[in-house]
Amino acid sequence: NVMNQAICEAAFGRRPSRGAWFAVTVGTLACSWTLSNAIPSLGVLIAFIGATAGVLLTFIIPLACAWRLLGPEWTTDRRAAHAAVGVAAVLVLVVGTWTTSEKLVDGIAKAKGSFTCG
């Protein structure tokens, strides 16, 4: 209810009518149902979320904030070290997202139906 209200207010810029709220609710339900039937294993989905959001929240966002706030005061060596960490973090993000995406696609291809365990 709260999420649908926020979607309506972001989409329409005002408090939604009952019809708009109902349409957004049906759309949210349809998306949720489709995703739950398409994803064969919750573990693979959690791994995918961890591979993307985990690296972003742990390495990339703090590094970007530190670079923006403290960067002008850093020496050349410190900038190089932080740049190396940033490159490594982006590499981990890309490789982790790629491998979990492969697992997700393979699981979908091998699944015999929805709601399977494994």
Disulfide bonds with the S-S distance in Angstrom:
none
